[in-house]
Amino acid sequence: MTNHILTRVTINPLPILQNLNSFLNSRILQNLLTRRHSAQKQAKPKMVEIKYYNDFLQVHSMLLAATGLPQSLYPQLFRKLSSETFDAGEFFQIEPSEDGRQRKLIQTSDFMPKNSNVFLVDHAWTFRLSDAPKQLEEVPGLVERMASLMCVDADCHEDGGDGNEDLADKDGKMTAEEILEIEICKAKELSNDGVQWLELEELNIDDANLLALDLPTKCPNLVALSLLGNKIEKVETVLEEISKLKNLRALWLNDNPVLKNCASNMEEAVLQAFPNLEIFNSHFTCNYGEWALGFCGEIYGKDNPGNDGEEQLQNITSLDLSDRCIHNLNNKAFSPLKLPHLSHLNIRGNPIEENSVPELLEILKKFPSLNSLEVDIPGPLGESALEILDSLPNIFLLNGTKATKIFDMDKHVVDSVLQPRLPEWNPDDPLADRVLNAMWLYLMTYRLADEEKIDETSVWYVMDELGSALRHSDVPNFQVAPFLYMRDGNLSSAVSFSILWPTQDVEKGDECTRDFLLGIGEDKQRSARLTAWFHTPKNYFIKGYEKHYQKLQSKHFTPPSMGSLKPSSLLCNKNPLRVYTDIPHVQEFLTRPEFSITSEPKEADILWTSMQVDEETRKAVGIRDDQYINQFPHEACLVMKHHLAETMQEAHGAPEWLQPTYDLVSHLTELIGDYYVRERKGLDNLWILKPWNMARTIDTTITSNLSAIIRLMETGPKICQKYIEHPSLFRGKKFDLRYIVLVRSINPLDIFLADVFWVRLSNNAYSLDKRSLYEYETHFTVMNYRGVLNHLQTREFVKEFEQEHQVKWSDIHQRIRNMIRSVFEAAVAVHPEMHSPKSRAIYGVDVMLDSSFCPKLLEVTYCPDCSRACTYDMEPVFGEGAEFKGRDFFNNVFGCLFLNETTNVAPL
């Protein structure tokens, strides 16, 4: 972010644990595990249990240093690990909070000094992400324990009815008629004006019941009427019956079917029938005045309906006008004359678009006692907290933060204590679904390594009930770190724990807290990442997204001017071109006499390697400038996913063939804003997260959970791309297409498309069921490395696809060709430095079709896996030409790139 959100989160409630992936993914840990495991394989020592402290230190020294645990606590940790002592329960107590929707950890022991004790915390659930649903279903007791730990094991409305009104009546719930009669009796005892305030909420009142109540006759002086949560369906019933209540100032019809049935004109019709109405469905109407302000200032209510004509606003010192849908603040009632003692004002969540920023500031300046203000930033008062404070010098607190602190820290965007995200579910949701949705507020992650490689998929885990009760604070008094205890001195005996210790002096009764984003500052988007656990200000992110969107829309691509090309073969004499390659398929299938394979890179005319060759490698291997190589300078702008999106957006803005894409490392704010805009518009919000530079869908996740999107950053840098929810299907299954692009030159752009493409088909029928998002063989198509590969002849696919969808493949093919050309033109335009006369390369371009048969770019791959191309003979898609022999694939590729041939390729 350019302008950061200043959070004042002293003990902000949220049952989540800080991400420690940075520790477990650190080079320290990887090197330790690699070195130690390698030594074990070589020496194969006898497994001996660690019994002495010095041995413990020798084995775990680097792990201990990485935790940040003070050295003075090492002996105590060793004793507790050796004896498996879990004694935290003697010092702490778990208590409910947030009406039972969270838990918190309270110290029950006497004073605990800083760095005086260390406690073991067990891990209650450890899993790979794709295995989560299955484990919840199959492991006995797991889903019940996790639901209880995450506070999702009870319905939100435990005292709600079961739909049987008669049974509800028998159980003691009063009817609308009974409540009305009681209120009438109370009113007769207190005054002669009758019932003025009536609440008939969630009583299953339908249109007939409402008419039968005869409210205009029985309660002619009603000032406020709440019919929230009933079954009223017809606007005519409301207008006919309630419009007779001439004194009505507030009407609540929230959660009634009538609002859905007549959403477009309901408010306008009600205002015509109730000219004095000031509040409708919790929002201010255009007629709001003294009564509405008095209600929000807690002057008017059931005990004081405010219908006696006396002005009482002068008693208000604090006024909460948040989320009242106020369009104009220039109102006779909202003035220093009516509100002379107003000192605190909250106008969050209101558009107030009918007033300009200067006009609003002038209105607020007139209140002499106003010293505390809450407002959206950016919002109706502008985009800068500093400018607001400059214009309102009497403001002492802005969004709960002292003005002096805002000036000292030069913060433009500030927010008061953030409200926690709490799990949400429907009463009929299975426990497993509730857990899968809520778990992102609790999960922690790590990834292990051995001497050969790092685990491709991360391990996620949930700490036990005590550890999970730790809530967040920007100023925590405890710290938690994961720890692998190798009881037998080697990795195979490792058991994972978390360790907990006080980092501040803690008194009895204090809440125990920790920083969920320990060590992560604004340079790593701390404020935006807090959105995973807290309700951060939506307007800030929406504003960031809108600027980003406008920038993309302003792009107008002009293809770069190119030089002329004079094709010529590299074969200048009878001697074959020597090729060095580390790719087995090239070694086996490049059989043309014009080329010969050499095992020595220095002797080669052509270097064809699967590895990216940087300047350091060039010097180490002795690669010469006159050697040809199968990669272009700066081709990362195509083959790394975040650079690909950046390049396409820089050139084309937001082309229809590129799904909305965000690099989470640099554009998390814009992604969150896009998410909120889609949520506000009721659009789908399913996204796919992909690592920058990994293939085969490794560490790729599909989710609509915003907390999950943000938390998944912890397993490595990723892009977040709008998921194609409605793709074209083949036989009811998802598929994508792999095209091979051959590049002879960047400037001028000289590229070719292989005549054959390859269809990659998922194994399961396509579904958007939430559980299916965890199923690899439903949503992913790369089956070369996992699952069952079902090879399909391209010509057979095209013929059947045309019949299934009644389309012409030639039209689709032309759109794909145009898209691929546009992709490479964009790379040339944005990165002209890609040009190199000694470069030739092939790239894999993966394409998906949406339900309208429009192509969507998925990714571009360097040195693509050509196993299928070399293995299967393929019939041409168009025409009756000869069959393409798999064994000739690389003969044709090298013929095109180095001999200027065009066999089985077509120029783009």
VOVO-584797 format. One record per residue (C-alpha): residue in three letters; x, y, z. Coordinates in steps of 0.2 Angstrom, whole numbers, plus 5000, padded with zeros to 4 digits. Example, Ala and Ser with C-alpha at 12.3 -4.5 7.8 and 13.67 -1.06 7.14 Angstrom:
REM residues 2
ALA506249785039 SER506849955036 
REM end
This chain:
REM residues 908
MET500050005000 THR500550184997 ASN499450245011 HIS499450125025 ILE498050085037 LEU498550125054 THR497749995066 ARG497550025084 VAL497249835089 THR497649825107 ILE496749665111 ASN495749635095 PRO494849475097 LEU495149335084 PRO495449155087 ILE496949135075 LEU498749095076 GLN500149195068 ASN500949125052 LEU502549045055 ASN502848985038 SER504249115036 PHE505249015050 LEU504848835043 ASN505248895025 SER506748985030 ARG508448935023 ILE509048895040 LEU507848755043 GLN507948685025 ASN509848685026 LEU509748605043 LEU508548465038 THR509448445022 ARG511248425030 ARG510648325044 HIS509648205034 SER511048185021 ALA512248145035 GLN511048015041 LYS510847935025 GLN512747925023 ALA513147865041 LYS511547775045 PRO511847805064 LYS510947695076 MET509347775083 VAL509747825101 GLU508547925112 ILE509248095117 LYS509448095136 TYR510648235140 TYR510448425138 ASN512048445128 ASP511548315115 PHE509848405114 LEU510748565111 GLN511948485098 VAL510448415088 HIS509248565089 SER510448715090 MET509948795074 LEU508048755076 LEU508148835094 ALA508948985087 ALA507649005073 THR506149005086 GLY506749155095 LEU506649075112 PRO507749155125 GLN509249035128 SER508849045147 LEU507248945143 TYR508248805133 PRO508448695149 GLN506648705154 LEU506048665136 PHE507148515136 ARG506448445152 LYS504648465146 LEU505048385129 SER505848245137 SER504448215150 GLU503048265138 THR502448395151 PHE500948495145 ASP500748605161 ALA499948755153 GLY498248715160 GLU498948755177 PHE499348935172 PHE497948975160 GLN496048965157 ILE495048965141 GLU493549075142 PRO492149115129 SER492049285120 GLU491049375106 ASP489449285113 GLY490249115112 ARG490849135094 GLN492749145099 ARG493749095114 LYS495149185123 LEU496549135135 ILE496649215152 GLN498149195164 THR497549125181 SER499149105189 ASP500049245199 PHE501249365191 MET502249285177 PRO503849385172 LYS504449405155 ASN505449255148 SER505149165164 ASN504249005157 VAL503948905142 PHE502448785138 LEU502148645126 VAL500648665114 ASP500048515105 HIS499448505087 ALA497648445086 TRP497548425067 THR498948415054 PHE498548385035 ARG498848425017 LEU497548545010 SER496848424997 ASP496548295011 ALA495548405023 PRO493748355018 LYS494248165018 GLN495048175035 LEU493548265043 GLU492448135036 GLU493447985040 VAL494448015056 PRO493347975071 GLY492948125082 LEU494048245072 VAL492648355064 GLU491748365081 ARG493348425090 MET493748555076 ALA491948615076 SER492048645095 LEU493748725094 MET493248845080 CYS491548885089 VAL490548825074 ASP489648675083 ALA488048775087 ASP486748865077 CYS486849055078 HIS485049065083 GLU484848935096 ASP483148995102 GLY482449005084 GLY480848915080 ASP480748755070 GLY479348815058 ASN477948735069 GLU477048895075 ASP475748795086 LEU477148705095 ALA478048865097 ASP476448935105 LYS476348785117 ASP478148805122 GLY477748985128 LYS478149095114 MET476749235113 THR475749275097 ALA475649445089 GLU473949465096 GLU474549435114 ILE475949555113 LEU474849685106 GLU473549665120 ILE474949675133 GLU475649835125 ILE473949915124 CYS473649875143 LYS475349955147 ALA474950115137 LYS473350135146 GLU474150135163 LEU475550255158 SER474650385147 ASN473150435136 ASP474050425120 GLY474050245118 VAL475350125111 GLN476750235102 TRP478150105100 LEU477749925095 GLU478949785091 LEU478149625083 GLU479749535077 GLU479949355070 LEU478149315074 ASN477749235057 ILE476549375053 ASP475849365035 ASP474749485025 ALA473149415032 ASN473849425050 LEU474349605048 LEU472649655042 ALA471849565056 LEU472849655069 ASP471949815064 LEU473449925070 PRO472750095064 THR471150065075 LYS472049995090 CYS473650105090 PRO473250265080 ASN474650355088 LEU476150235083 VAL477750325081 ALA478850175078 LEU478350005071 SER479549855069 LEU478849705059 LEU480649635056 GLY480849455051 ASN479049415047 LYS478149345031 ILE477349495024 GLU477349475005 LYS476349614997 VAL476749804996 GLU474849834994 THR474549765012 VAL475849875019 LEU475250035010 GLU473450005013 GLU473549965032 ILE475050055039 SER474850215029 LYS473350255041 LEU474650285054 LYS474950475052 ASN476250495066 LEU477350355061 ARG479250405061 ALA480050235059 LEU479550075050 TRP480649915050 LEU480149785037 ASN481849705037 ASP481949515032 ASN480149505025 PRO479749435008 VAL478949605002 LEU480749685001 LYS481249554988 ASN479649554979 CYS479649744977 ALA481449794979 SER481549914965 ASN480050034970 MET479749984988 GLU480550134997 GLU479750264985 ALA478050194987 VAL478250195006 LEU478850375007 GLN477350434996 ALA476250345009 PHE477150405024 PRO477750585021 ASN478350605039 LEU479350435039 GLU481150475044 ILE481850295046 PHE481450145034 ASN482249985037 SER483650055048 HIS484050185034 PHE483750375035 THR482450435022 CYS482650595013 ASN481450665026 TYR482550625041 GLY482650765055 GLU482550785073 TRP481750615077 ALA482950505067 LEU484450595075 GLY483650585092 PHE483450395090 CYS485250375085 GLY485750475099 GLU484750365111 ILE483650505116 TYR482150425108 GLY481650245110 LYS480250135118 ASP480250225134 ASN480250395126 PRO479550385108 GLY479850575106 ASN478050625100 ASP477850765113 GLY478450905102 GLU479850945114 GLU481650965107 GLN482850855116 LEU484350845105 GLN485350975115 ASN485650835128 ILE486650725115 THR488550715116 SER488850565106 LEU487950525089 ASP488150365080 LEU487550385062 SER488450245054 ASP487750135040 ARG486150245039 CYS486250275020 ILE486350455022 HIS486450555006 ASN486450735012 LEU487050795029 ASN486550975026 ASN484950965037 LYS484051085048 ALA484150965063 PHE485950925061 SER486651095067 PRO487551165081 LEU485951255087 LYS485051085089 LEU486650985095 PRO487651115104 HIS488550985115 LEU489050855101 SER490750795104 HIS490850625096 LEU490150585078 ASN490150425068 ILE489650445050 ARG490450285043 GLY489550185030 ASN488650325022 PRO488850385004 ILE488450575008 GLU488750594989 GLU487550744988 ASN488850854998 SER490550904992 VAL492050875003 PRO492251065006 GLU490451075010 LEU490450935023 LEU492051005031 GLU491151165033 ILE489651085041 LEU490750995054 LYS491751145058 LYS490251235065 PHE490051105079 PRO491151195093 SER491251035104 LEU491650905091 ASN493350825095 SER493050645090 LEU492550595072 GLU492350425064 VAL492250425045 ASP492750305031 ILE494450345023 PRO494450365008 GLY492650425009 PRO491550575009 LEU492850685018 GLY494150635005 GLU495650515005 SER496850585017 ALA496750585036 LEU498050715037 GLU497050835026 ILE495450805036 LEU496350845052 ASP497151005044 SER495351055040 LEU494651015057 PRO495951075069 ASN494751035084 ILE494750845081 PHE495750755094 LEU495250575089 LEU495050525071 ASN494450345070 GLY494950315087 THR496750365084 LYS497550525092 ALA497850665079 THR499550685086 LYS499950505082 ILE499250525065 PHE500350675061 ASP501950595069 MET501750435059 ASP501250535043 LYS499750415040 HIS498450455027 VAL497250305031 VAL496850265049 ASP495550155057 SER494950115075 VAL494949945083 LEU494649825070 GLN493149705072 PRO493549515070 ARG492949405056 LEU491849275064 PRO491449115056 GLU489749115047 TRP488648965043 ASN486848905040 PRO486048795053 ASP485848655040 ASP487748665035 PRO488648505039 LEU489948515053 ALA491348475040 ASP490848625029 ARG490848735044 VAL492548685048 LEU493248705031 ASN492548875030 ALA493148925048 MET494848845048 TRP495748985039 LEU495549085055 TYR496548955064 LEU497748865053 MET499648875053 THR500848805040 TYR502548735037 ARG503548645023 LEU504948525026 ALA506448475015 ASP507648335013 GLU509348325004 GLU508548314987 LYS507148434987 ILE505848534997 ASP504048464999 GLU503048524985 THR501448544996 SER501348625012 VAL500848555029 TRP499448645038 TYR499048625056 VAL497848685070 MET498548705088 ASP497548625102 GLU496148715111 LEU497348815122 GLY498448875108 SER497048915097 ALA496249025111 LEU497649145109 ARG497049305101 HIS497949445091 SER498749605098 ASP499849725089 VAL500749735106 PRO500649545112 ASN501249475128 PHE501649305122 GLN502549225107 VAL502249055099 ALA503448965088 PRO503348785080 PHE504748665085 LEU505248495078 TYR505848385093 MET506948245086 ARG506948135101 ASP508148005092 GLY509248135085 ASN508648125067 LEU507248185056 SER506248025055 SER505948035074 ALA505348215074 VAL503748265083 SER503048435080 PHE502448555094 SER502248735096 ILE503148825111 LEU502348965120 TRP503249095132 PRO502949265139 THR503749415130 GLN503049535143 ASP502649535161 VAL500949465163 GLU499749485178 LYS498449375184 GLY496849395174 ASP497749465159 GLU497249405142 CYS498649315133 THR498949375116 ARG500149355101 ASP500449445085 PHE499749345070 LEU500949435058 LEU502449435069 GLY503949515059 ILE502849565044 GLY502749755042 GLU501949865029 ASP503349825016 LYS502449655016 GLN500749725016 ARG500349705034 SER498849805034 ALA498049725020 ARG498449555026 LEU497549585042 THR495949575032 ALA496149385033 TRP495649405052 PHE494849575053 HIS493549685045 THR494649815038 PRO493949975030 LYS493149915013 ASN493150085005 TYR495050095006 PHE495249934996 ILE493849974984 LYS494650144980 GLY496250054976 TYR495449934965 GLU494450064956 LYS496150164952 HIS496949994946 TYR495449954935 GLN495350134927 LYS497250114923 LEU496949954914 GLN495450024905 SER496550174899 LYS497750054889 HIS497650054870 PHE498849934862 THR499849984847 PRO500849834840 PRO502749884840 SER503649924823 MET504749784817 GLY506249774807 SER506349664791 LEU506849484792 LYS507849384780 PRO507549194784 SER509149094781 SER509648914787 LEU511048904800 LEU511748754790 CYS513048844780 ASN514148694775 LYS513948504775 ASN514448484793 PRO512948444804 LEU512548574818 ARG513148504835 VAL511748504848 TYR512048494867 THR510448444877 ASP510048374894 ILE508248334888 PRO508048144885 HIS506748164871 VAL507848274861 GLN509348154863 GLU508248014857 PHE507148094844 LEU508248224835 THR508848104822 ARG509048214806 PRO510748214798 GLU510848404799 PHE511048384818 SER512248284829 ILE512148264848 THR513648314858 SER513948294877 GLU515148444878 PRO514248614879 LYS515848704873 GLU515848614857 ALA513948644853 ASP513248754840 ILE511548744849 LEU511248734867 TRP509548654871 THR509248644889 SER507848624902 MET508748744914 GLN508748924914 VAL510448984909 ASP510949144918 GLU512549244917 GLU513349154931 THR513048984922 ARG513649054906 LYS515349094914 ALA515448934924 VAL515048824909 GLY516048934896 ILE514548964885 ARG515049074870 ASP514149224863 ASP514149144845 GLN513148984852 TYR511348974849 ILE510248944864 ASN508448894867 GLN507949044878 PHE507749224875 PRO508349364887 HIS507049424899 GLU505849284894 ALA505249284912 CYS504049414906 LEU503049264898 VAL503549114908 MET503349174926 LYS501449194930 HIS501549364939 HIS502649434926 LEU501549364912 ALA500049454919 GLU501049614922 THR501649614904 MET499949584897 GLN499149714908 GLU500449844904 ALA500149814885 HIS498349774883 GLY497549834900 ALA496149704903 PRO495949604887 GLU494449484886 TRP495649334885 LEU496549374901 GLN495549344918 PRO495749474931 THR497449434939 TYR498349504954 ASP500149474960 LEU499749454979 VAL501549514983 SER501249684976 HIS499349704972 LEU498449624987 THR497549784991 GLU496849784973 LEU496249604974 ILE495349634990 GLY494449784983 ASP493949684968 TYR493349544979 TYR492249674989 VAL491549754973 ARG491049584966 GLU490249544983 ARG489349704983 LYS488649674966 GLY488149494970 LEU489449424957 ASP490349254959 ASN491949264969 LEU492849104965 TRP494749124963 ILE496249014959 LEU497849044967 LYS499448994957 PRO501248994963 TRP502349114952 ASN503448984945 MET502848814948 ALA502048694935 ARG500948544936 THR499648634947 ILE500848614962 ASP500248724977 THR498748784967 THR497048814976 ILE495348864971 THR494248954984 SER492949094987 ASN493549125005 LEU494449295006 SER495349235022 ALA495949085013 ILE496649184998 ILE497649295010 ARG498249155021 LEU498849055006 MET500149185003 GLU501049105017 THR501548955007 GLY502549064994 PRO502249204982 LYS500749184971 ILE499549264959 CYS497649264962 GLN496649244946 LYS494749254943 TYR494249074941 ILE493349024925 GLU491748964934 HIS490848924918 PRO492148844905 SER491648754890 LEU491448564894 PHE491848414884 ARG490848254888 GLY490348354904 LYS492148374910 LYS493348524911 PHE494748534898 ASP496148644892 LEU497248644877 ARG499148644875 TYR499848734860 ILE501648734855 VAL502348904849 LEU504048914840 VAL504949074841 ARG506349114828 SER506549304831 ILE505849434843 ASN506249584832 PRO505549564820 LEU504249444828 ASP504349284818 ILE503349144827 PHE502448984822 LEU501148874829 ALA501248684828 ASP499848614818 VAL499448494832 PHE498848544849 TRP498548434864 VAL496948414874 ARG497048394892 LEU495548324900 SER495048304919 ASN494448134925 ASN492848184934 ALA491248274929 TYR491348464932 SER490548534947 LEU490548694957 ASP490048604973 LYS491148664987 ARG491848494991 SER492348474973 LEU493548614974 TYR494748504984 GLU494648364970 TYR496148374959 GLU495348264945 THR493748374944 HIS494548544943 PHE496248514935 THR496748434919 VAL498648394920 MET498648204923 ASN500348164917 TYR501048164935 ARG499548114945 GLY497848034942 VAL497447934926 LEU498048014909 ASN496647984896 HIS497548034879 LEU496348094866 GLN496648114847 THR496548304843 ARG495548274827 GLU494348154837 PHE494148294850 VAL493748424837 LYS492448324828 GLU491548274844 PHE491648454851 GLU490848524835 GLN489448404836 GLU489148424855 HIS489148614855 GLN488648654837 VAL490148764833 LYS491448774820 TRP493148734827 SER493948844813 ASP493148994821 ILE493848954838 HIS495548904831 GLN495649074823 ARG495249164839 ILE496549064848 ARG497849104835 ASN497449294837 MET497649284855 ILE499349194855 ARG499949324843 SER499349464854 VAL500249384869 PHE501949384860 GLU501649554853 ALA501349624870 ALA503049544876 VAL503949624862 ALA503149794865 VAL503449794884 HIS505149714884 PRO506049744868 GLU507649684877 MET507049514874 HIS507849514856 SER509349414854 PRO509949354837 LYS510649194845 SER509049144853 ARG507749014847 ALA506448934858 ILE504848844859 TYR503448884872 GLY501948794878 VAL500448904878 ASP498948834889 VAL497248894884 MET495448864891 LEU493848904882 ASP492448984892 SER490548944890 SER490449064875 PHE491948974867 CYS493149124870 PRO494949084873 LYS495749124890 LEU497549124892 LEU498149014907 GLU500049014906 VAL501549014895 THR502848874899 TYR504748874895 CYS505348724887 PRO503748624889 ASP503548444892 CYS503448364875 SER503248184881 ARG501548164872 ALA502048254857 CYS503448124855 THR502447974860 TYR500847984850 ASP500547994832 MET499248124828 GLU498048154813 PRO497948334806 VAL496448434812 PHE496148524796 GLY496248434779 GLU496748254775 GLY498648274776 ALA499848144782 GLU499848084800 PHE501048174811 LYS502348054818 GLY502748074836 ARG504548024833 ASP504748174821 PHE504148304833 PHE505948374837 ASN506548344819 ASN505148464814 VAL505448584828 PHE507348604824 GLY506948614806 CYS505848764808 LEU506948854821 PHE508648824813 LEU508348774795 ASN506948884790 GLU505748744786 THR503848754790 THR503448564791 ASN501948534802 VAL501948724808 ALA501048874803 PRO501649054804 LEU500749174816 
REM end
